[in-house]
Each structure stands twice: as structure tokens, then as C-alpha cells.
Amino acid sequence: MSSFPAYRPRLRPAFFLPQQWPLWLALGVLRLGIYLPRTLWSGFGAGLGALYYGLNRKRRRIARTNIDLCFPELTQAARRQLLRAHFRVAVQSALDLGWLWWGSERRLARFVRIDGLEHYRAAVAAGRRVILLTCHSVALEMGSVISRHYPQVALFKHTRNPIINWLIARGRMRFNAQLYTRAQGMRPVLRAVQHGASFYYLPDEDLGLDNAVFAPFFGAPAATLTTVGRLARLCDAAVLPFFVRRRPDGSGYDVEIKAALADFPSDDTARDAATINLALERGIRAAPAQYMWTFKRFKTRPPGMPSLYDG
């Protein structure tokens, strides 16, 4: 593994310069939130979510476009209600990151409950490697608690702020996890999976048509990476759909691990991409407001189809 050094950001003196003090003050509030009553903290998040909805016109427009495309069966009023709920739960989940970063392991175990570990154990008992197939949900960071039970590897995408990078990486690596950057490619991930780590993978991002095909996602064609099938074949890995959801009462989060995808991978990349998207869609529909609708999931369009996000 020495030829593939894992990503490990350091806490640097520059992080404490005066221009960073407002951020540290905000982070102090997040840490305080661990100890406040949940109803109070959730209400605070709901208020900030309403503000986020009102002020961020760009993200509101993207989310509205995605929701209108993916839920044509809903009335316009229901889609607008879903849109507002998304902004609310997105902020509430962001405010709960303090639990992952600073909460004790004992309290975190109660705050984030895991259901379906028997599917993971069954894959390991059968001698299979494991790919945890998940999506960009507002609570995705909480999924790293699986590394309390089994080693994990994941890819890290930098934010613009190095302090936030340090905190996110610290939370994800808190137990038994390794991180690699996208610039390092998939080779170190493949090596880690072959050594027994599960791969926490989010393939629902539109990166163009390189190593991707169009497959239906909520009934619309979406550029879908074919990486999952290739990795599963190379590693003889079971692909387990994996979802993290904030509880409706705000008391914490639930992780759901589902049974491995059947007959996957196949010899048809388009079929495999459709299988992946359908598995993710089913998990998203269980709590539709919690998907990251502010992503340009349908940025790449088939020939002849107009862009969805212009204007």
C-alpha cells in the first residue's frame, strides 16, 4: 500500500489566522449543537433552510428543474413542497455534522443506527469483496460510521476551504477508513478493496460520457458511470445498495444496507447502468427530499435534447 499514500490533510497554523476566525466561530456553534435539545436544533436548521431557499436562486432553480423532471406524477404544489423540504433537510443535516466530527463513539452509535449488516456479513462469509452503492444524499457523511464495523475506502473531493477539507476527512477517517483523491485514480481504491476494505461509492454524478452510458434515472436519460460493474468484476465484489436518511422526527439518522444486487455485473454495460440507477432511485423515493437535487444530474444530454439548466 505504500505506493498509494492515502489522503490525510493536516491541521496547519494558517488555519488559525484572523480571516478564519468567523469560520471557527461557526464550527463552535456546530459543536455546541451536539448538546442542545434536538427539537431546538432542528428548528434552527429549518429556519436556516428557509433562508437558504429564499436567497440561493441558482440552487433553487436547479433543484426545481430536477424535481419537475423526476416527479411528473406529482402536482405542482406537491413538487414545490418537496423543493422547500429539500432545502430545509439539507441545512438540518449539515448542522448535524458536529456529531460525526466531535460526538463520542457511544453517543454516535445511538444517533446513527445501522440496519442490514447481515447482508454485509453474508457477502464477507461468501468470500466476496464489498462495494457499498450509495448516492449523493444530504446525510451521506453519516455513512462513514460503517467503518466502525468493517474497513472502508472512499474517494475524496476537495471543497474550496482547506479547514472544511480537514474536518470532512477527519470525520470520514475517524474509525477505520482510508481516503484517496480523484487525481490518484481508481488503482489505490482497487488495491484497498482487494485487501478487504469496502468501497463507499457514489456513482450518481454527471461527469460526461467518458466511461459512461445513458441510462434511465427517474425515467429520464442520465449519463451513468460504468465503473461499478468493472470494479465488481475485477474484485469479485457484491454490490450492496446503501442509504443514509435523517429520521423524520430529527432524532438522528438511519443507515439501510440492502441485499446485494442480483446477477450483477452482467455482460451488458447499459443494463448494469440501468440496474444501478434503479437501485438508487428506489432508495431515494423512500425519502425524496433528502437527495441532493441541487446537483446538475442531467447536465449531459443525448443528441438533439436541449439543455435543462440554461437560463
RAZIVEN-V667049 format. One record per backbone hydrogen bond with DSSP energy under -0.5 kcal/mol. NH is the residue of the N-H (numbers start at 1). CO is the residue of the C=O. If there is no record, write none. Layout:
# RAZIVEN-V667049
{{NH	CO} {NH	CO}}
This chain:
# RAZIVEN-V667049
{{4	1} {7	179} {12	10} {15	12} {16	13} {17	14} {20	17} {21	18} {24	20} {25	21} {26	22} {27	23} {28	24} {29	25} {30	26} {31	27} {32	28} {33	29} {34	30} {34	31} {35	32} {36	32} {41	37} {42	38} {43	39} {44	40} {45	41} {46	42} {47	43} {48	44} {49	45} {50	46} {51	47} {52	48} {53	49} {54	50} {55	51} {56	52} {57	55} {60	56} {61	57} {62	58} {63	59} {64	60} {65	61} {66	62} {67	63} {68	64} {69	65} {70	66} {71	67} {74	71} {79	75} {80	76} {81	77} {82	78} {83	79} {84	80} {85	81} {86	82} {87	83} {88	84} {89	85} {90	86} {91	87} {92	88} {93	89} {94	90} {95	91} {96	92} {96	93} {97	94} {98	95} {99	96} {100	96} {101	97} {102	98} {103	98} {103	99} {108	104} {109	105} {110	106} {111	107} {112	108} {113	111} {113	253} {115	255} {119	116} {120	116} {121	117} {122	118} {123	119} {124	120} {125	121} {126	122} {127	124} {128	123} {129	236} {131	238} {132	199} {133	131} {133	240} {134	132} {134	201} {137	135} {138	290} {140	137} {142	139} {143	140} {144	141} {145	142} {146	143} {147	144} {148	145} {149	146} {150	146} {152	176} {153	198} {154	178} {155	200} {156	180} {158	156} {162	160} {165	161} {166	162} {167	163} {168	164} {169	165} {170	166} {171	167} {172	168} {173	169} {174	171} {178	152} {180	154} {182	156} {184	181} {185	182} {190	186} {191	187} {192	188} {193	189} {194	190} {195	191} {196	193} {197	192} {198	151} {199	130} {200	153} {200	198} {201	132} {201	199} {203	134} {203	201} {205	203} {207	205} {207	208} {212	209} {213	224} {215	222} {217	220} {220	217} {222	215} {224	213} {225	203} {226	211} {230	226} {231	227} {232	228} {233	229} {234	230} {235	231} {236	232} {237	232} {238	129} {240	131} {240	238} {241	239} {241	259} {242	133} {243	256} {245	254} {247	252} {250	247} {253	111} {254	245} {255	113} {256	243} {257	115} {257	255} {258	241} {258	256} {261	239} {264	261} {269	267} {272	268} {273	269} {274	270} {275	271} {276	272} {277	273} {278	274} {279	275} {280	276} {281	277} {282	278} {283	279} {284	280} {285	281} {286	282} {286	283} {287	284} {288	285} {290	287} {291	288} {292	136} {293	291} {295	292} {297	295} {299	296} {305	302}}
